[in-house]
């Protein structure tokens, strides 16, 4: 999910305008370019799932390259802002809805060609379950791209800092993990060809591209 203030820490087939969304940072643009390349092998207009979409910046940026993007966020306010952006851009192939993957999956298994989870996995209550749900929702060969805030990959005691901030109502529940942990968990649920990509977002951020076996 792009760094648009909505989160703590961190071949065209579409039907909308191709103009670049003005709200994306340079790092988010590089992440979007990686997502585009992950969609290229698809033989038909790809269907995409984005969890933790925030104010919709990435989904709207990517809409010219997808058949349809289903973007979801736990916050009704984020979805309201995303819907306003959608109207301004004129995108017709993006659906925003409030929700999470904590409960029943929104669609049947093997529905999506690609899934995105940008700066959100450190906030979900059960990361392993979320990864498994994403894996199940992808078609064979489908790609999964995630931007992971790896607070455990630094000497700074973020766990203690976040605990204090939570006492004062200044931070949500944040799960601290490192690169090795998230890469291992992806392998354990079945993802293959796991690669890290550099997007210039800092040492604590791991942009991971992987796929479901085809």
C-alpha positions in Angstrom: 0.0 0.0 0.0 1.4 3.4 -0.9 2.8 5.8 1.8 -0.1 8.2 1.6 -0.6 8.7 5.3 -3.3 6.0 5.6 -1.0 3.5 7.5 1.3 3.7 10.4 5.0 3.0 9.6 5.2 2.8 6.5 0.1 -4.5 -21.9 -2.8 -2.4 -21.0 -6.3 -3.8 -20.8 -7.9 -1.3 -18.4 -10.8 1.0 -19.1 -9.6 4.2 -17.4 -7.2 7.1 -18.2 -3.5 6.2 -18.4 -2.4 9.5 -16.8 0.0 8.9 -13.8 -1.6 9.3 -10.4 -0.1 12.4 -8.8 -0.2 11.1 -5.3 2.4 8.2 -5.6 5.9 8.6 -4.2 9.0 7.6 -6.1 9.3 4.3 -4.1 5.6 3.5 -4.7 6.0 4.1 -8.5 8.9 1.6 -8.5 6.7 -0.8 -6.6 3.9 -0.3 -9.1 6.3 -0.9 -12.0 7.2 -4.2 -10.4 3.5 -5.1 -10.1 3.1 -4.3 -13.8 5.9 -6.7 -14.8 4.3 -9.4 -12.7 1.0 -9.0 -14.7 2.6 -9.2 -18.1 2.7 -13.0 -18.5 -1.1 -13.2 -18.1 -2.8 -14.2 -21.3 -6.1 -12.4 -20.5 -7.0 -9.2 -18.6 -5.8 -10.1 -15.1 -8.0 -9.9 -12.0 -6.2 -8.5 -9.0 -6.8 -8.5 -5.2 -5.3 -5.7 -3.1 -5.6 -6.0 0.7 -4.9 -2.9 2.8 -5.5 -0.6 -0.1 -5.7 2.6 2.0 -6.8 5.5 0.0 -6.5 3.6 -3.3 -3.4 5.1 -4.7 -1.8 1.9 -6.0 -5.0 0.4 -7.3 -5.8 3.5 -9.3 -2.3 3.7 -10.6 -2.4 0.1 -11.8 -5.9 0.1 -13.2 -4.9 0.6 -16.8 -2.9 -2.7 -16.6 -5.6 -4.9 -15.1 -9.0 -6.3 -16.2 -10.4 -5.6 -12.7 -8.9 -4.7 -9.3 -10.7 -5.7 -6.1 -9.3 -3.4 -3.4 -10.2 -3.7 0.3 -9.3 -2.0 3.5 -10.5 -2.3 7.1 -11.1 1.5 7.3 -14.4 2.9 6.0 -12.7 6.4 5.9 -9.9 5.1 3.6 -12.5 3.5 1.3 -14.5 6.7 1.2 -11.4 8.7 0.1 -10.4 5.9 -2.4 -13.9 6.1 -3.9 -13.5 9.9 -4.3 -10.2 9.4 -6.1 -11.8 6.8 -8.3 -14.4 9.3 -9.4 -11.8 12.0 -10.1 -9.6 9.6 -12.2 -12.6 8.1 -14.0 -11.6 4.5 -13.3 -14.3 1.9 -14.1 -12.4 -1.3 -13.4 -11.6 -0.8 -9.7 -13.9 -1.9 -6.9 -13.2 -0.6 -3.4 -14.9 -2.2 -0.4 -14.4 -2.3 3.4 -13.2 -5.6 4.7 -10.4 -7.9 5.7 -9.2 -11.4 5.0 -9.6 -12.4 8.7 -12.9 -14.1 8.2 -14.5 -15.8 5.2 -12.8 -15.1 1.9 -14.6 -12.7 -0.4 -14.6 -15.0 -3.4 -14.0 -18.7 -4.3 -10.5 -20.1 -4.3 -8.2 -19.6 -7.4 -10.0 -16.5 -8.5 -7.2 -13.9 -8.8 -4.2 -13.7 -11.2 -2.3 -11.5 -8.8 -2.5 -10.2 -5.2 -0.9 -7.2 -3.5 -0.3 -6.5 0.2 1.7 -3.3 0.6 2.7 -2.3 4.1 -0.1 -4.3 5.8 1.1 -7.7 6.9 2.7 -6.3 10.1 -0.8 -5.1 11.1 -2.9 -8.2 10.5 -3.7 -10.2 13.6 -2.9 -13.6 12.1 -0.3 -13.2 9.4 0.1 -16.9 8.6 -3.6 -17.3 8.1 -3.7 -14.2 5.8 -0.8 -15.6 3.7 -2.6 -18.9 3.4 -5.9 -17.2 2.3 -4.0 -15.2 -0.3 -2.3 -18.3 -1.6 -5.7 -20.1 -1.9 -7.3 -17.2 -3.7 -4.6 -17.1 -6.4 -4.9 -19.1 -9.6 -2.1 -21.6 -10.2 0.9 -19.5 -11.4 -0.6 -16.3 -9.9 1.8 -13.7 -8.4 1.9 -12.2 -4.9 3.7 -8.9 -4.2 4.1 -7.6 -0.7 5.9 -4.7 0.9 6.9 -5.8 4.4 7.8 -3.5 7.2 10.4 -5.6 8.9 10.9 -3.8 12.2 12.7 -6.9 13.6 15.6 -6.3 11.1 17.0 -3.4 13.0 18.7 -2.9 16.4 16.1 -0.3 17.3 13.7 -1.7 20.0 10.5 -1.0 18.0 8.5 -3.5 20.0 9.0 -1.6 23.3 8.5 1.8 21.5 5.3 0.7 19.9 4.0 -0.6 23.3 4.5 2.8 24.9 2.9 4.6 22.0 -0.1 2.3 22.3 -0.5 3.2 26.0 -1.1 6.8 24.8 -3.3 5.7 21.9 -0.7 6.8 19.3 -0.1 3.5 17.5 -2.1 0.4 16.4 -1.2 -3.2 17.2 2.0 -3.8 15.2 3.6 -7.2 14.9 7.4 -7.1 14.8 9.2 -9.6 12.5 12.3 -9.7 10.3 13.0 -10.6 6.7 13.8 -14.2 7.5 10.5 -14.7 9.2 8.3 -13.4 6.4 10.2 -15.3 3.8 10.0 -18.5 5.8 6.3 -18.1 6.3 5.7 -17.6 2.6 7.6 -20.8 1.8 5.6 -22.7 4.5 2.2 -21.8 2.9 3.5 -22.9 -0.5 4.8 -19.9 -2.4 7.8 -20.4 -4.7 10.3 -18.3 -6.6 10.5 -15.9 -3.7 12.6 -12.8 -4.6 13.3 -9.5 -2.9 13.3 -6.4 -5.1 14.9 -3.0 -4.3 12.5 0.0 -4.5 14.5 2.6 -2.5 12.1 2.4 0.5 14.7 1.9 3.2 16.4 -1.0 4.9 13.4 -2.0 7.0 11.2 -2.5 4.0 11.3 -5.8 2.1 9.5 -5.8 -1.3 8.9 -9.4 -2.0 7.7 -10.9 -5.3 6.6 -14.6 -5.3 4.1 -16.9 -7.0 1.8 -19.8 -6.5 3.1 -23.0 -8.3 1.5 -23.2 -11.8 
